[in-house]
Amino acid sequence: MSTHVIVGSGPIGSSVARLLVARGDQVRMVTRSGRGPAHPQIELIAADASDARRLTEIAQGAETIYNCANPKYTEWTKLWFPMNDAMIAAAKAAGAVYVITGNLYVYGPQPGGHMTENSPLAAVGRKGQVRIKMWRDALASGVRTVEVRGSDYIGAGAVGVFSYSILPAVNAGRAAWATADPDLPHSFTYTGDMANTMVTLAHDERAWGKAWHAPTVPAITIRELADRYCDLVGKPHLTMHKLPRFVMRTAGLVHPMSRELAEMDYQFYRPFHMDSSLTERTFGLQPTPIEVGIRETAEDAKAIAARTM
């Protein structure tokens, strides 16, 4: 029986925890609130993940530290570096493998919107630069480390363009204004595939010192994703409009969250393809059909609605 530390209890951290306990391992889950999945093999710990001394105490005897944290989006520059440094220090002290939940911000806009693990780290925005530094700091630390990168998530608990632009419109039976071009191809990664890849690669020496893309189905348009969701829940297809890019950019002059979203809007107003074939070939993994993620999203939305009635 192995012990693992997971920082963060969002959809990825919780999925990683469930995979680990299903095979008989013990999990220590660290969040500020001390909340997470209820399970006898999951110890929920309230702690500040940027406190290197405390995190090192928690990680004693751990084989793996999973970075599944999700700090406030408008404060990445302030919050991410201390947390990453603390997790690196804790992994080094424990002799643990450090597994990072990564994303595609590091690449910035790529020709044709196509990204592989060999694409240059060409991010020009603040958040992309933060993620590049985090990865390079982990590599330079001497800790055995691996980063798994995913695109926008689909699945229970996933937060992104679909959850905040499309789901509210479906639930309200109104037209949707998407902060994207809904007719361009865009990659969506199933949360379960992200978690499974992280657990699979954690103790495979071939993975260490590299970043890998989580298995992801070929890109589809946001409109097609919305239509499939509506078909599943038995509702008519949405009327969908493209919100002009200048709207969020203008709002960003006074609204911090709009400013952060506008910085990354190239992902949604041009094609956005993530190629995961290298991971699939190397580790024998395959992406889950997107219908599974759509169904989980619908079931999660239904459960949330039932709790709030």
C-alpha positions in Angstrom: 0.0 0.0 0.0 1.4 3.4 -1.1 0.7 6.8 0.2 0.2 9.9 -2.0 -0.4 13.6 -1.4 -2.8 15.5 -3.6 -3.0 19.3 -3.4 -6.4 20.4 -4.5 -9.9 18.7 -4.4 -11.3 19.9 -7.7 -12.4 17.6 -10.5 -8.9 16.4 -11.3 -7.7 16.1 -7.7 -10.8 14.2 -6.7 -10.6 11.9 -9.7 -6.9 11.2 -9.0 -7.8 10.4 -5.4 -10.6 8.0 -6.4 -8.3 6.1 -8.8 -5.6 5.7 -6.1 -7.9 4.5 -3.4 -9.6 2.1 -5.9 -6.2 0.3 -6.2 -5.8 0.2 -2.4 -3.5 3.2 -1.8 -3.8 5.9 0.9 -4.3 9.5 0.0 -3.7 12.7 2.0 -5.6 15.5 0.3 -4.6 19.1 1.1 -6.9 22.1 0.7 -7.3 25.3 2.6 -10.8 24.2 3.6 -10.0 20.6 4.5 -12.8 19.5 2.2 -12.8 16.7 -0.4 -14.2 13.3 -1.3 -15.4 11.3 1.7 -13.6 8.0 1.8 -11.9 6.0 4.6 -8.6 5.9 2.6 -8.6 9.7 2.0 -7.3 11.8 4.8 -8.6 15.4 4.4 -6.1 18.0 5.7 -6.7 21.8 6.0 -3.4 23.5 5.2 -1.8 26.3 3.2 -0.1 24.6 0.2 2.4 27.5 -0.1 3.7 26.7 3.4 6.8 24.5 2.5 7.4 23.4 6.1 3.9 22.2 6.7 3.6 20.6 3.3 6.9 18.8 3.9 5.5 17.4 7.2 2.4 16.2 5.4 4.3 14.6 2.6 6.6 12.4 4.8 6.5 8.9 3.5 4.6 9.8 0.3 5.6 8.3 -3.0 3.9 10.9 -5.1 2.8 14.5 -4.8 0.1 15.5 -7.2 -0.3 19.2 -8.0 -4.0 19.6 -8.7 -4.3 23.0 -7.2 -6.4 25.7 -8.7 -5.6 29.1 -7.3 -7.7 32.2 -7.9 -7.5 33.0 -11.7 -6.8 36.7 -11.3 -3.9 36.1 -8.9 -1.8 33.5 -10.6 1.4 35.5 -10.6 1.1 36.0 -6.8 -0.1 32.6 -5.8 1.4 30.0 -8.1 5.1 30.3 -7.5 5.0 29.9 -3.7 2.8 26.8 -4.0 4.9 25.3 -6.7 8.1 25.9 -4.7 6.5 24.3 -1.6 5.4 21.2 -3.5 8.9 20.9 -5.0 10.5 21.2 -1.6 8.1 18.6 -0.1 8.7 16.2 -3.0 12.5 16.6 -2.6 12.4 16.0 1.2 10.2 12.9 0.7 12.0 11.5 -2.3 8.6 11.6 -4.0 7.6 12.0 -7.7 6.1 15.4 -8.5 3.2 15.2 -10.9 1.8 18.5 -12.2 -1.6 19.2 -13.7 -0.7 21.2 -16.7 -2.5 23.1 -19.5 -1.8 24.5 -23.0 -1.1 28.1 -21.9 2.6 27.4 -22.2 2.5 27.2 -26.0 0.7 30.5 -26.8 -0.8 30.9 -30.3 0.6 28.2 -32.5 0.5 28.0 -36.4 -2.9 26.6 -37.3 -3.7 26.1 -33.6 -1.9 22.7 -33.6 0.0 21.7 -30.5 2.2 18.7 -29.7 4.6 18.1 -26.9 7.4 19.4 -29.2 5.7 22.7 -29.8 7.8 25.7 -28.7 6.9 27.2 -25.3 5.9 30.5 -27.0 3.5 32.0 -24.5 3.5 35.7 -24.4 0.7 36.3 -21.8 1.3 36.5 -18.0 -0.5 33.2 -17.3 1.4 31.3 -19.9 4.7 32.7 -18.6 3.7 31.6 -15.1 3.2 28.0 -16.2 6.4 27.9 -18.2 8.4 29.1 -15.1 6.6 26.5 -12.9 7.6 23.7 -15.3 11.2 24.9 -15.7 11.6 25.3 -11.9 10.4 21.7 -11.3 12.8 20.4 -14.0 15.7 22.3 -12.5 15.0 21.1 -8.9 16.4 17.6 -9.5 13.0 16.1 -8.3 11.6 13.3 -10.5 8.8 15.2 -12.2 6.2 14.9 -14.9 3.6 17.3 -16.2 0.4 16.2 -17.9 -1.2 18.8 -20.1 -4.9 19.0 -21.0 -7.1 21.2 -23.0 -10.5 22.7 -21.8 -12.2 20.1 -19.6 -15.4 18.2 -20.1 -16.9 16.1 -17.3 -18.4 16.4 -13.9 -17.2 19.6 -12.1 -15.4 20.9 -15.2 -15.2 24.7 -15.4 -14.6 26.4 -18.7 -16.2 28.0 -21.8 -18.9 25.3 -21.9 -19.9 25.5 -18.3 -20.1 29.3 -18.1 -21.3 30.2 -21.6 -23.5 27.3 -22.8 -24.9 25.4 -19.7 -26.7 28.5 -18.3 -28.4 29.1 -21.7 -29.5 25.5 -21.9 -30.9 25.6 -18.4 -32.7 28.9 -19.1 -34.0 27.9 -22.6 -32.5 31.0 -24.2 -29.9 31.9 -26.8 -26.2 31.6 -25.8 -23.6 34.3 -26.2 -20.3 32.4 -26.4 -17.0 34.0 -25.5 -15.7 32.2 -28.6 -16.3 31.4 -32.2 -18.7 28.5 -31.8 -17.9 27.1 -35.3 -14.2 26.6 -34.9 -12.6 23.3 -33.9 -11.5 23.1 -30.2 -10.0 20.3 -28.2 -11.8 19.1 -25.0 -10.1 16.8 -22.5 -12.2 14.5 -20.4 -11.4 15.0 -16.7 -11.2 11.2 -16.2 -8.6 10.9 -18.9 -6.5 13.6 -17.3 -6.5 11.9 -13.9 -5.8 8.5 -15.4 -2.9 9.8 -17.3 -1.4 11.4 -14.3 -1.7 8.3 -12.2 -0.3 6.1 -15.0 2.7 8.3 -15.7 3.6 9.0 -12.1 5.8 5.9 -11.7 6.8 5.2 -15.3 10.4 6.3 -15.7 9.8 7.0 -19.4 7.6 9.9 -18.4 9.9 11.7 -16.0 11.4 14.9 -17.0 8.9 15.5 -19.8 5.5 17.0 -20.4 2.8 14.8 -22.0 -0.6 15.5 -23.4 -3.6 13.7 -21.9 -5.4 11.5 -24.4 -8.0 13.7 -26.0 -10.5 13.1 -28.8 -10.2 15.0 -32.1 -11.4 18.7 -31.8 -15.0 19.5 -32.3 -16.8 22.8 -32.4 -18.5 24.3 -29.4 -21.7 24.3 -31.4 -21.5 20.6 -32.0 -20.7 20.0 -28.3 -23.7 22.0 -27.3 -25.9 20.2 -29.8 -24.8 16.8 -28.4 -25.5 18.0 -24.9 -29.0 19.2 -25.8 -29.7 15.9 -27.6 -28.7 14.0 -24.5 -30.9 16.0 -22.1 -33.8 16.2 -24.5 -33.8 20.0 -25.1 -33.8 21.9 -28.5 -30.6 23.0 -30.0 -29.4 26.4 -28.9 -29.3 29.5 -30.9 -25.7 30.5 -30.4 -24.0 33.8 -31.0 -20.4 34.8 -31.1 -19.5 37.5 -28.6 -17.1 39.9 -30.4 -13.6 39.8 -29.0 -13.6 43.5 -28.2 -16.4 43.1 -25.6 -14.3 41.1 -23.1 -11.2 43.3 -23.9 -13.2 46.4 -23.2 -14.7 45.0 -20.0 -11.2 44.0 -18.9 -10.3 47.6 -18.5 -12.4 47.7 -15.3 -13.2 44.0 -14.5 -10.2 41.8 -13.5 -11.7 38.5 -14.5 -12.7 39.8 -17.9 -9.1 41.0 -18.3 -7.7 37.6 -17.5 -10.1 35.8 -19.9 -9.3 38.3 -22.7 -5.6 37.5 -22.4 -6.3 33.9 -23.3 -9.1 34.5 -25.9 -6.9 33.4 -28.8 -7.8 29.8 -27.8 -11.4 30.4 -28.7 -11.3 32.7 -31.7 -9.1 30.5 -33.8 -8.7 26.7 -34.3 -7.3 24.9 -31.2 -6.1 21.4 -31.7 -4.2 19.4 -29.1 -2.4 16.3 -30.4 -2.1 13.5 -27.8 -0.9 10.7 -30.1 2.6 10.6 -28.5 1.1 9.8 -25.1 -1.3 7.3 -26.6 1.5 5.4 -28.5 4.0 5.5 -25.7 1.8 4.4 -22.8 -1.0 2.5 -24.6 -3.7 5.0 -23.4 -6.8 6.0 -25.4 -9.2 8.9 -24.9 -12.6 8.2 -23.6 -15.5 8.9 -26.1 -16.6 12.5 -25.6 -20.2 11.3 -25.0 -19.0 10.0 -21.6 -17.8 13.5 -20.6 -21.0 15.1 -21.9 -23.2 12.6 -19.9 -21.2 13.3 -16.7 -21.6 17.0 -17.3 -25.4 16.6 -17.6 -25.6 14.3 -14.6 -23.6 16.8 -12.5 -25.8 19.7 -13.7 -28.9 17.8 -12.8 -27.6 16.9 -9.3 -26.6 20.6 -8.7 -30.1 21.7 -9.7 -31.7 19.2 -7.4 -29.7 20.4 -4.4 -30.7 24.1 -5.1 -34.4 23.5 -5.5 
